[in-house]
Amino acid sequence: MDLLARREHSFRELLEKLGRRFSDTALVQQEVERLSAETLQSDARFAETYVHSRAQRLYGPQRIRMELRERGISSELIAVAMSDSAIDWRDNLEKLARQRFGRNPPVDYSERAKRMRFLQQRGFDAEQVRNVVSGLDF
């Protein structure tokens, strides 16, 4: 309960954290299932809060989806959380590009490639990144 009081955790995260603290894995599994049954732990709620927190930090949808999969969230729950979020990903991409690089266009090809790599690693679509870096969408 102490872990859940601090922030939402996925089912898998909770199992892993408690598994490191306690040696009886069967008991840990049973207790995490009980918390889930009582809706004290919810993967749907975790996915929703995770999407919002990562989007506020200007991470893109592809990266967020990957991170949720790594945390054991099902594809269906990821799709629901992403569609329900109502986040303007294009606006986030433009904010991130302005914060990181300013409004000046890249001076040469290597600078353009560096910017594109950074934005794609943050989880944004290649076509949108290309448009923003080229200055078409500013």
LUMVEX-527875 format. One record per residue (C-alpha): x, y, z; residue number from 1; residue in one letter. Coordinates in pm, 1 decimal, decimal comma. Layout:
# LUMVEX-527875
[[X; Y; Z]; NUM; 'a']
...
END
This chain:
# LUMVEX-527875
[[0,0; 0,0; 0,0]; 1; 'm']
[[290,3; 233,8; 70,1]; 2; 'd']
[[407,7; 206,4; -291,0]; 3; 'l']
[[59,4; 273,4; -427,1]; 4; 'l']
[[12,6; 570,6; -196,2]; 5; 'a']
[[305,7; 748,3; -362,8]; 6; 'r']
[[207,1; 692,3; -725,4]; 7; 'r']
[[23,5; 453,5; -954,3]; 8; 'e']
[[209,6; 132,3; -1041,7]; 9; 'h']
[[140,6; -124,7; -1308,8]; 10; 's']
[[71,8; -481,5; -1200,7]; 11; 'f']
[[413,4; -591,9; -1327,8]; 12; 'r']
[[597,8; -303,7; -1158,1]; 13; 'e']
[[434,3; -383,6; -827,0]; 14; 'l']
[[522,5; -752,4; -858,6]; 15; 'l']
[[884,8; -669,8; -936,6]; 16; 'e']
[[926,6; -416,4; -657,4]; 17; 'k']
[[765,7; -635,9; -394,9]; 18; 'l']
[[950,2; -941,2; -528,6]; 19; 'g']
[[1280,0; -766,3; -455,6]; 20; 'r']
[[1170,8; -691,3; -98,8]; 21; 'r']
[[1010,1; -1023,2; -5,9]; 22; 'f']
[[1123,7; -1376,8; -81,9]; 23; 's']
[[778,0; -1542,6; -88,5]; 24; 'd']
[[680,1; -1481,2; -451,4]; 25; 't']
[[352,5; -1673,2; -421,3]; 26; 'a']
[[236,3; -1447,7; -138,7]; 27; 'l']
[[347,1; -1137,4; -328,8]; 28; 'v']
[[152,5; -1252,3; -636,7]; 29; 'q']
[[-155,2; -1321,9; -425,3]; 30; 'q']
[[-144,8; -980,6; -254,4]; 31; 'e']
[[-94,0; -786,3; -578,2]; 32; 'v']
[[-387,2; -974,8; -732,4]; 33; 'e']
[[-596,6; -883,3; -427,2]; 34; 'r']
[[-502,2; -515,5; -463,5]; 35; 'l']
[[-597,4; -532,9; -828,7]; 36; 's']
[[-929,8; -702,3; -752,3]; 37; 'a']
[[-1008,4; -428,4; -500,4]; 38; 'e']
[[-915,2; -168,9; -769,7]; 39; 't']
[[-645,5; -26,4; -547,1]; 40; 'l']
[[-410,1; -113,4; -831,1]; 41; 'q']
[[-530,2; -55,3; -1185,4]; 42; 's']
[[-331,5; -87,7; -1505,6]; 43; 'd']
[[-586,1; 134,8; -1684,6]; 44; 'a']
[[-545,4; 410,5; -1426,2]; 45; 'r']
[[-167,8; 369,8; -1436,7]; 46; 'f']
[[-164,0; 399,0; -1817,9]; 47; 'a']
[[-379,7; 711,7; -1809,1]; 48; 'e']
[[-164,2; 891,7; -1552,9]; 49; 't']
[[156,1; 776,4; -1722,2]; 50; 'y']
[[46,8; 913,7; -2061,1]; 51; 'v']
[[-36,9; 1251,0; -1909,5]; 52; 'h']
[[282,6; 1279,6; -1707,1]; 53; 's']
[[510,2; 1184,4; -1998,9]; 54; 'r']
[[323,0; 1411,4; -2240,4]; 55; 'a']
[[371,4; 1702,2; -1999,1]; 56; 'q']
[[744,1; 1634,0; -2022,2]; 57; 'r']
[[707,9; 1654,1; -2402,5]; 58; 'l']
[[762,8; 1288,9; -2487,0]; 59; 'y']
[[598,9; 1162,5; -2804,3]; 60; 'g']
[[332,0; 896,9; -2846,6]; 61; 'p']
[[562,7; 628,1; -2987,0]; 62; 'q']
[[799,0; 649,6; -2691,2]; 63; 'r']
[[513,9; 650,4; -2440,7]; 64; 'i']
[[359,5; 340,1; -2601,4]; 65; 'r']
[[695,0; 160,2; -2584,7]; 66; 'm']
[[747,2; 252,8; -2218,8]; 67; 'e']
[[397,7; 133,3; -2126,7]; 68; 'l']
[[459,6; -201,0; -2300,7]; 69; 'r']
[[783,2; -234,3; -2101,1]; 70; 'e']
[[581,6; -184,8; -1783,6]; 71; 'r']
[[345,2; -468,4; -1872,5]; 72; 'g']
[[45,5; -273,0; -1997,7]; 73; 'i']
[[-164,5; -447,9; -2264,0]; 74; 's']
[[-198,8; -304,6; -2613,4]; 75; 's']
[[-571,5; -251,4; -2560,1]; 76; 'e']
[[-519,0; -44,1; -2244,9]; 77; 'l']
[[-245,1; 155,3; -2417,0]; 78; 'i']
[[-475,2; 232,7; -2710,0]; 79; 'a']
[[-753,7; 345,9; -2476,5]; 80; 'v']
[[-522,5; 563,6; -2266,6]; 81; 'a']
[[-371,0; 726,3; -2575,2]; 82; 'm']
[[-705,4; 795,1; -2742,7]; 83; 's']
[[-866,5; 926,0; -2422,1]; 84; 'd']
[[-576,1; 1160,4; -2347,9]; 85; 's']
[[-678,6; 1431,8; -2598,1]; 86; 'a']
[[-317,9; 1550,7; -2622,6]; 87; 'i']
[[-210,1; 1762,3; -2917,4]; 88; 'd']
[[107,5; 1573,8; -3010,4]; 89; 'w']
[[195,7; 1814,8; -3289,7]; 90; 'r']
[[183,7; 2105,8; -3047,1]; 91; 'd']
[[405,6; 1913,0; -2802,5]; 92; 'n']
[[655,1; 1844,1; -3080,4]; 93; 'l']
[[670,7; 2211,7; -3176,2]; 94; 'e']
[[713,5; 2316,8; -2809,9]; 95; 'k']
[[995,0; 2068,3; -2763,6]; 96; 'l']
[[1169,9; 2179,3; -3082,8]; 97; 'a']
[[1145,4; 2547,6; -2981,9]; 98; 'r']
[[1270,5; 2476,6; -2628,9]; 99; 'q']
[[1560,5; 2266,2; -2744,5]; 100; 'r']
[[1667,2; 2442,2; -3065,1]; 101; 'f']
[[1500,3; 2782,4; -3071,3]; 102; 'g']
[[1339,2; 2916,0; -3387,0]; 103; 'r']
[[1654,4; 2916,7; -3598,3]; 104; 'n']
[[1665,3; 2664,3; -3881,9]; 105; 'p']
[[1951,2; 2412,2; -3886,8]; 106; 'p']
[[2269,0; 2554,0; -4041,3]; 107; 'v']
[[2377,0; 2238,5; -4222,6]; 108; 'd']
[[2282,7; 1878,5; -4290,6]; 109; 'y']
[[2452,0; 1736,1; -3979,4]; 110; 's']
[[2269,2; 1983,4; -3754,6]; 111; 'e']
[[1939,4; 1892,9; -3924,4]; 112; 'r']
[[2009,3; 1520,2; -3875,7]; 113; 'a']
[[2100,6; 1578,5; -3509,5]; 114; 'k']
[[1772,9; 1759,4; -3445,9]; 115; 'r']
[[1572,3; 1494,1; -3624,6]; 116; 'm']
[[1739,2; 1213,1; -3427,7]; 117; 'r']
[[1670,8; 1387,0; -3097,8]; 118; 'f']
[[1302,3; 1444,9; -3174,0]; 119; 'l']
[[1251,3; 1092,5; -3304,8]; 120; 'q']
[[1417,9; 946,1; -2995,5]; 121; 'q']
[[1167,7; 1140,9; -2789,8]; 122; 'r']
[[895,4; 942,0; -2966,2]; 123; 'g']
[[759,2; 1161,9; -3242,1]; 124; 'f']
[[659,2; 1058,1; -3593,7]; 125; 'd']
[[932,0; 1091,6; -3858,1]; 126; 'a']
[[717,8; 1291,2; -4101,7]; 127; 'e']
[[612,2; 1546,1; -3840,9]; 128; 'q']
[[972,0; 1573,3; -3719,9]; 129; 'v']
[[1089,5; 1635,2; -4074,6]; 130; 'r']
[[831,8; 1913,2; -4120,0]; 131; 'n']
[[916,2; 2081,8; -3791,1]; 132; 'v']
[[1292,2; 2063,5; -3844,7]; 133; 'v']
[[1252,6; 2199,9; -4195,7]; 134; 's']
[[1064,4; 2492,1; -4048,6]; 135; 'g']
[[742,7; 2422,0; -4235,2]; 136; 'l']
[[524,5; 2401,6; -3925,3]; 137; 'd']
[[663,6; 2679,7; -3710,2]; 138; 'f']
END
